[in-house]
Amino acid sequence: MSDADDEHLQIQVPSVTKRDLGQRALDTREPIRMIVLRALQAYGVNVPTEAISDRRKRS
């Protein structure tokens, strides 16, 4: 799966939810994107495992 296969999804969440996601990202040193994709996968949404990666660490 490449970035070309990705699509943008924009949602509004309560500020407390965004703060919690931000704190989790700080605690785990992972991007919010990874945390959300992992949560969606746990909920049963089809998320390819290779999509759950830190895109910032690509060389």
Summary of the structure (lengths in Angstrom):
residues: 59
radius of gyration: 12.2
end to end distance: 16.3
largest distance: 34.5
contacts: 100
relative contact order: 0.15
helix: 59%
strand: 0%
